[in-house]
Amino acid sequence: MTSSLELYFSRALVTGGAGFIGSHLVDALVSAGCEVCILDNLSSGRLENLSHLGDRITFIEGDIRDAGTLAEAARGCEVVFHEAAVVSVTKTVAAPVETAAVNDMGTLQVLETARRSGVRRVVLASSSAVYGDDPEMPKHEKMRPKPMSPYAVQKLTGEYYARLYHELYDIETVSLRYFNVYGPRQDPSSPYSGVISIFMTRALSGEPPVIYGDGEQRRDFVFVADVVRANLMAAGAPGAGGGIFNVGTASAMTVNDLWRRIANLAGMDAAPVHAAPRAGDIRESRSSIANAAAALGFHPDYDFEKGIAATMAWYRERAERNAS
């Protein structure tokens, strides 16, 4: 699914590599001939996301806050892709201290392990949530952050730590601000999952979805294969150390329009149920990817129609398999 890129490293660690984005990244690394170690505590990741790789990977079940386990996983690695996190905005609002222990201290532990292990570059998964509800569009990296949730603060803290590790310890860190990532393997079973995975599952079962707020909030939906490509580019781009880059499509659509498109693909017609807006939700989000294009060579390969068709095919196959 991901177009091949030449890698400038032979061994990498992927934290959270059994998760949605992490497992797709592992696939691309293995396909490129890279030795891959995965560290995941399986709190949200799933081994089934990696089962097709067999013994082509090294998997360690463990927590990023455990220095000894991290050191074992990072041994001999030239690059670390840090995907492990509590990724739910709502969950961080409900449990800010507990989630900060993972997203703040866990990221710091990853960076410190990289420093002690001689890792050349660390690519961190950050988030467009750091921009908050600033009405300026599109969102660009020179905007002043305005986090509206503990999750956004935690991701921004990780970026600050990454910059410091680059400046103080000469580790090449690159932070990627993901916009709304979607694609196969996104778990729809949690209320904290991405909206597309939830909508897909609802549409295929003939049930209306719940839309929080009026549904006119706009999102920049980026396909997971493009996010993987951005990570691989960030791992090898010369001069990118210390940088922060948006990863999106530079376009956006409303949540209401998203449901209409998914329902049409599924061949059903059901009006969504609207509920009160959720705390920490942002009204509008659309990326500028000019900096990622200039510094990394990043341009998305997947427009929405292509990405959503591939995603629907995966969810349809999954639904049919579960039904049989």
URKA-V430375 format. One record per residue. SS is DSSP state (h for helix, s for strand, l for the rest). PSI is psi in radians with two decimals (none if undefined). OMEGA is omega in radians with two decimals (NA if undefined). Layout:
BEGIN
[[SS	PSI	OMEGA] [SS	PSI	OMEGA]]
END
This chain:
BEGIN
[[l	-0.47	-3.12] [l	2.22	3.12] [l	2.50	-3.01] [l	2.51	3.07] [l	2.58	3.08] [l	2.24	3.14] [l	2.55	3.13] [l	0.45	3.12] [l	2.78	-3.05] [l	-0.25	3.14] [s	2.33	-3.09] [s	2.67	3.00] [s	2.34	3.03] [s	1.90	3.03] [s	2.49	-3.07] [l	0.48	-3.04] [l	-0.13	3.06] [l	0.01	-3.12] [l	-3.02	-3.07] [h	-1.14	-3.11] [h	-0.75	-3.08] [h	-0.71	-3.11] [h	-0.61	3.05] [h	-0.65	3.08] [h	-0.74	3.09] [h	-0.78	3.11] [h	-0.83	-3.09] [h	-0.69	3.13] [h	-0.79	3.12] [h	-0.74	3.13] [h	-0.52	3.14] [l	0.05	3.09] [l	0.26	-3.12] [l	2.45	2.96] [s	2.27	-3.04] [s	2.25	2.96] [s	2.41	-3.11] [s	2.30	3.02] [s	2.11	-3.09] [s	2.36	3.11] [l	0.03	3.08] [l	0.41	3.06] [l	-0.58	3.03] [l	-0.36	3.06] [l	2.83	-3.10] [l	2.35	3.11] [h	-0.49	-3.13] [h	-0.40	3.09] [h	-0.28	-3.09] [l	-0.10	-2.98] [h	-0.53	-3.11] [h	-0.21	-3.10] [h	-0.26	3.07] [h	-2.25	-3.09] [h	0.31	3.13] [h	-0.04	3.13] [l	2.85	2.97] [s	2.12	-3.12] [s	2.27	3.06] [s	2.11	3.06] [s	2.05	-3.10] [l	3.06	-3.01] [l	2.47	-3.14] [l	-0.25	3.10] [l	-0.13	-3.13] [l	1.85	-3.04] [h	-0.69	-3.11] [h	-0.76	3.13] [h	-0.72	3.11] [h	-0.75	-3.14] [h	-0.70	3.09] [h	-0.76	-3.10] [h	-0.59	-3.07] [h	-0.13	-3.05] [l	2.15	3.09] [l	0.01	-3.10] [l	2.45	3.09] [l	-0.50	-3.09] [s	2.47	3.01] [s	2.25	3.00] [s	1.98	-3.05] [s	1.69	3.14] [l	-0.32	-3.05] [l	2.32	3.14] [l	2.83	2.82] [l	1.96	-2.92] [l	0.05	-3.09] [l	2.10	3.03] [h	-0.83	-3.09] [h	-0.69	-3.13] [h	-0.65	3.12] [h	-0.53	3.07] [h	-0.70	-3.12] [h	-0.55	-3.06] [l	1.22	-3.04] [h	-0.64	-3.10] [h	-0.83	-3.11] [h	-0.72	-3.12] [h	-0.54	3.08] [h	-0.55	3.11] [h	-0.57	3.11] [h	-0.92	-2.99] [h	-0.56	3.09] [l	-1.14	-3.05] [h	-0.58	3.09] [h	-0.76	3.11] [h	-0.74	3.09] [h	-0.69	3.11] [h	-0.66	3.08] [h	-0.80	-3.14] [h	-0.72	3.14] [h	-0.68	3.07] [h	-0.70	3.09] [h	-0.75	3.13] [h	-0.78	-3.09] [h	-0.39	-3.08] [h	-0.02	3.13] [l	0.44	3.10] [l	2.41	-3.10] [l	-0.81	-3.04] [s	2.48	3.06] [s	2.18	3.08] [s	2.07	-3.06] [s	2.43	3.03] [s	1.92	3.03] [s	-2.81	-2.99] [s	2.58	3.03] [h	-0.20	3.12] [h	-0.38	-3.12] [h	-0.38	-3.12] [h	-0.37	-3.13] [l	-2.55	-3.05] [l	0.45	3.03] [l	2.19	-3.06] [l	-0.21	-3.13] [l	2.28	3.11] [l	2.56	-0.15] [l	2.90	3.10] [s	2.26	3.12] [l	2.79	-2.94] [l	-0.28	3.13] [l	-0.08	3.09] [l	2.58	3.07] [l	2.21	3.13] [l	2.58	3.13] [l	1.15	-3.06] [l	2.42	-3.11] [l	0.09	-3.12] [l	2.75	3.03] [h	-0.62	3.11] [h	-0.82	-3.12] [h	-0.71	3.09] [h	-0.73	-3.12] [h	-0.73	3.12] [h	-0.69	3.11] [h	-0.67	3.08] [h	-0.73	3.09] [h	-0.70	3.09] [h	-0.74	3.13] [h	-0.76	3.09] [h	-0.72	3.14] [h	-0.78	3.13] [h	-0.74	3.13] [h	-0.72	3.13] [h	-0.53	3.06] [h	-0.77	-3.06] [h	-0.65	-3.08] [h	-0.63	-2.98] [h	0.06	3.07] [l	0.56	3.01] [l	2.33	-3.14] [s	1.78	3.11] [s	2.46	3.08] [s	2.18	3.12] [s	2.26	-3.13] [s	2.08	3.13] [s	1.69	3.13] [s	2.43	2.93] [l	-2.56	-3.00] [s	1.76	-3.05] [s	2.42	3.10] [s	2.90	3.09] [l	-3.10	3.10] [l	2.59	3.08] [l	-0.04	3.08] [l	2.18	-3.00] [l	2.04	-3.13] [l	-0.02	-2.98] [l	-0.25	-3.12] [l	2.50	3.06] [l	-0.20	3.14] [l	0.04	-3.09] [l	2.93	3.06] [l	2.56	-3.04] [h	-0.61	-3.10] [h	-0.73	3.14] [h	-0.67	3.12] [h	-0.78	3.14] [h	-0.71	3.14] [h	-0.84	-3.10] [h	-0.73	3.11] [h	-0.79	-3.10] [h	-0.75	-3.10] [h	-0.36	3.10] [l	0.06	3.09] [l	0.35	-3.10] [l	2.53	3.08] [l	2.61	3.11] [l	2.89	2.97] [s	2.18	3.06] [s	2.16	-3.12] [s	2.15	-3.04] [l	-2.83	-3.05] [l	-0.09	3.11] [l	0.01	3.13] [l	0.06	3.01] [l	2.49	-3.03] [s	2.46	-3.10] [s	2.61	3.07] [l	1.81	-3.07] [s	2.12	-3.09] [s	2.31	-3.07] [s	2.51	-3.00] [h	-0.60	3.14] [h	-0.58	3.09] [h	-0.62	3.07] [h	-0.69	3.08] [h	-0.79	3.12] [h	-0.72	3.11] [h	-0.70	3.10] [h	-0.79	-3.13] [h	-0.68	3.08] [h	-0.73	-3.13] [h	-0.49	3.14] [h	-0.40	-3.05] [h	-0.21	-3.05] [l	2.17	3.11] [l	2.45	3.08] [l	0.10	-3.10] [l	-0.18	-3.10] [l	2.34	-3.11] [l	-0.02	-3.04] [s	2.79	3.06] [s	2.26	-3.04] [s	2.40	3.00] [s	2.52	3.02] [s	1.80	-3.13] [l	-2.70	-3.11] [l	-0.10	-3.08] [l	0.30	3.07] [l	2.95	-3.11] [l	2.77	3.04] [s	2.81	3.13] [s	2.76	3.09] [h	-0.62	3.08] [h	-0.78	3.12] [h	-0.64	3.08] [h	-0.83	3.14] [h	-0.74	3.14] [h	-0.73	-3.13] [h	-0.73	-3.14] [h	-0.75	3.11] [h	-0.68	3.11] [h	-0.74	3.10] [h	-0.64	-3.11] [h	-0.13	3.14] [l	0.62	3.12] [l	2.86	-3.10] [l	1.76	3.14] [l	2.33	3.11] [l	2.40	3.13] [l	2.77	3.03] [s	2.24	-3.13] [s	2.44	3.11] [s	3.03	-3.12] [l	2.56	3.09] [l	2.63	3.13] [l	2.54	3.11] [l	2.36	3.10] [l	-0.13	3.12] [l	2.54	-3.10] [l	2.47	-3.04] [l	-0.81	-3.07] [s	2.44	-3.13] [l	2.10	3.08] [l	2.36	-2.99] [s	2.63	2.74] [l	2.24	3.14] [l	0.37	-3.12] [h	-0.71	-3.12] [h	-0.71	3.10] [h	-0.62	3.10] [h	-0.77	-3.08] [h	-0.76	-3.03] [h	-0.57	-3.06] [h	-0.32	-3.02] [l	0.38	-3.05] [l	2.23	2.92] [l	2.36	-3.14] [l	2.41	3.07] [l	-0.44	-3.00] [l	2.07	2.91] [l	3.02	-3.02] [h	-0.71	-3.10] [h	-0.77	-3.13] [h	-0.77	-3.11] [h	-0.72	-3.09] [h	-0.53	3.08] [h	-0.76	3.11] [h	-0.66	-3.14] [h	-0.77	3.12] [h	-0.69	3.12] [h	-0.71	-3.13] [h	-0.79	-3.12] [h	-0.61	3.10] [h	-0.80	3.11] [h	-0.70	3.13] [h	-0.74	3.13] [h	-0.72	3.13] [h	-0.66	3.13] [h	-0.72	3.12] [h	-0.55	-3.11] [h	-0.44	-3.09] [l	none	NA]]
END
